[in-house]
Amino acid sequence: VDDRVGAGGMLASALLCSLNLVARRGDYADYLDALPAPPSVPALWTSSEGDALQASPLRQKCAASRRLWTHAHAALGLQLELDAFLGLIALVRSRAYSSRPLLTLVPVMEMINHAPAATATKEFDGETFRVTAAVDLETGDELTLDYGGGLGNADLLDIYGFTLENNPRDTLALAVADADVDVLGAASSLAPKALKHYRRQHVTTEDRVNAAIRGMAGSEVDYERPLTLRNEREAVRELVAAVEARLAAYETAP
């Protein structure tokens, strides 16, 4: 299940931890009452709020997470309302600490904020979590922990509901064409579904004939792969124009 949404085990563990809290409400009543409201993670956003993520892979990932949690709620037949259940899982994911295979909520320690240049470190010896100052601290100084190596803003928003300005761990994956690769013989990494659409939109009789000669057409043309250089240029040109139009719709950053 976690492999399908790229959660690395977090979703299943958070689900089990959440169910334990629900099942043992009497044991954890005081603690549950002291917890804050669920974080504003995209999986809890409305569809209109989710539109802000339209150009991010995070949108699809969070939608998959919400579907998974919703299916789990229905399958378990819980008396807890769906929205409350979703919020509880989001809260557990944002506050729990993991030291495989353990994932647990640690009162007080879970209140420590995240910072890439943390002022403290955490250790787990199999039974006890220990927080140790990494720098000299004065009374009133804030303890901070690094929630996990390499967390960019997409991960922080997905799990914790916040982002960091000028996050040094932010990354952007770009597809770069290899000049030595035959564009007609290599599978394109650029938005396969969109390219398939534009190839079909710009196909000509000549393209069909050339595709048949190259063994790419039987009863129907195979639009999964480039057909001809001319057709591929037109398809990529359309794709670039569509991306530029979408980007132009965003407000310009200061």
N, C-alpha and C positions, 0 to 999 in steps of 0.2 A: 504493500500500500504506500509506504513512504517513498519507495523508488519511483512511483508514478508521479509524485508531486515534488520530488527532489528535496525532501525534508530531512534526509539523513537520520531517520529514526525519531525525530522530535515529535511528529504528529501522534504516532502510536503511543509513545511514552506520556505525552501530555494528556491524551485521551484517558489512559489508565489512571493517571494521577487525578484527573478531574472526577472520574467515576468514584474513586476512593473517597474524595472529599464529599461527594453527593451522598454516597452510601453511609458515611459515618458523620453526618451533619451534627449529631449530638456531641460527638467527641471534639469536633473542631469549631463549634458554634462561635466562640469568642474570637478565634483566629479569623474565621471567615468574615465576621462582622467588621473586623479591623482592616480587611483588604480594601484597596482603592477600587475605583471603577475600572472596567476593562480598558486596555490601551486602544487607541484609535488606529488599529491595524487595517490594511486594505481589505482583508477577508471579512471585516464587519461593515465596510462602507456600503452605502447605497449605490445603485447602478450609476446614478448621475455623478456621485463623488468618484466612482471608479473610472469615469471618463478621463480624469486627469492622468491616468496611467496608460492611455491608449497607445503610446509609442514604446511602452516598457514591457519586457517579458514578464515582469512582476504581475501584470494584470491577469494573465492566463494562469500563472502559478497560484495566485490568491483565489481566483475563481474555482480552481480545482480543489483547493483546501476547503473552501466553504461547502462545495458539493460533498466532499468526503465527510465533513463534520455533520452535515445535514442528514446524510444517509445513515451515519452511525446513530444519530439521535432517533431516527425513525425505526431502525432495526432493533434498538435496545428498548423501545417502548417506555421511555422515561416519563415520569410525571412532570419533571422540570420543563418549563417552556423552552422552545427552540432558541429564542434570542438569548435567554439566560444561559443556556448550555453553550452556545457559541461564545458568549462573552467569558464564560468560565474557562474554556479551553484556551482562548486568547490570553487570558490573565495568567494561566499556568505556564504557557509557553514563554511569556515575557518575564516571569519572575523565578522560574525554576532553574536550578543549577544541575549540570550534568557532568558526571564522571563515569563513563560507560562501565557497566550497563545501567548504572543508577541515574535516575532523574528525580529530583525531589525539591520541594519547597523548603527553604531554610529561613525561618523567621529572623528578623533583624538584618541578617546578611543580605537578604533579597532587596533591602531598601537601598543598598549601595549603588550609586549611579555609575554609568559607563564613561570611560575616557580612554582614547588611544594611548595617551601618556599617563597611565594610571599611577596613583600614589600608593597602591597596595597590591598585593598578590594573594591568591587563594591556593590552598592545598587540600587534598582529601586523602586520608590514610586508610580508607576502607571502612572507617566508622565515624570519623569526625572531620568536619570542614574547619580549616584554620585560615584566618585572614591575618596577614603580616604586612606592616608598613614597609613600603619600598623606598621611602624618602623620610627625612626628618620632618615631623609634623608638630605644629603648635596646637594648643587648645583652641578649638573652633575651626581648625582646618578640616576640609572635606576629604573623606575617604572615597576613592574611586577605584574601580576595577576594570580591566579590559575584558569585555564579555566574550571575546573570542578573536583569534587571530584573523586578520584580513577582512573584517566586516565592513563592507561598503554601505552606502546609504540605502541601497535596495534591500539588503539583508536586515539592516537596522529597522527600516520601516516595516518590513514584512513581519518580523518577530516582536519588535519592541514598540513600534508605533511612533518613532521619532527619527530625525536625521540630524547630521552634524554639518554645520557650515564649513565648506572647504575641507571636507573629509579626505585625509591623505590616502585613504585606502579605497577610494572610489576608482572603479575601472570601467572601461567601455570597450567591448569587443567589436572589432571591425573586420569585415571580410575583405581580404586583399587578393586580387587576381594574380596568378602566377603567369608572367609574360611568356614562359617556356611551355605552358600547357595549351593544347589545342582546344579552343573554346567550343568547337563542335564535337569534341570527343570526350570532354570532361563534364562531370555532373556539376552544375552550378550550385553554389552555396547561398546565392542571393534570392531570398524569399521564393522558394520553389513553387508555391501555389500561385503567387502573383505572376511569376514568369510563365507558368503554364497557361494562365488566362490570357496574357498578352501575346503569347505565341499563337494561340488559337485565333485571337482577334486580328492578327496581321498575316495570317497564312495566305499564301497565293497558290495557284495551280502549279507554278514552277517549284515552290517549296515542297508541295506534295510529291511531285515527280522526283525531286532530288532526295527526299526522305525515303522514297520507295527504292531508289537506286542504292542507297546506303543501308538498305535492309531495316529501316525504321518504320515502315508502314505496311500493315496488312490490310484488313478491312477498314481500319481506322488509323489515323496518324497518331503516333506516340508523342504527345506534347510534354511529356515528363523531361525530355532531353532536347537540346538545341536541334533545330531542323536545318537551317542554312545560316550563313553568316549574316545575310541581309535581314532575315526574320529575327535573328537573335539581337541584332543591333536595334531594330525597331522595338522589340519587347523590352530590352534594357532601358532604352530611351524613355519609354512609357513609364516604366517602374521608377526611374529616377525622378521624372516629372511628378509622379504621384507622391513620392516621399518628400520632395521639395515643397509641394503644395501643403502637405500635412504639417511639415515643420514651420511653414510660414504662418500657420494658424495659431501658433504659440506666441505668447507675449515675449518680446525681446528682453533678454536678461540684462540688467544694468551693467 
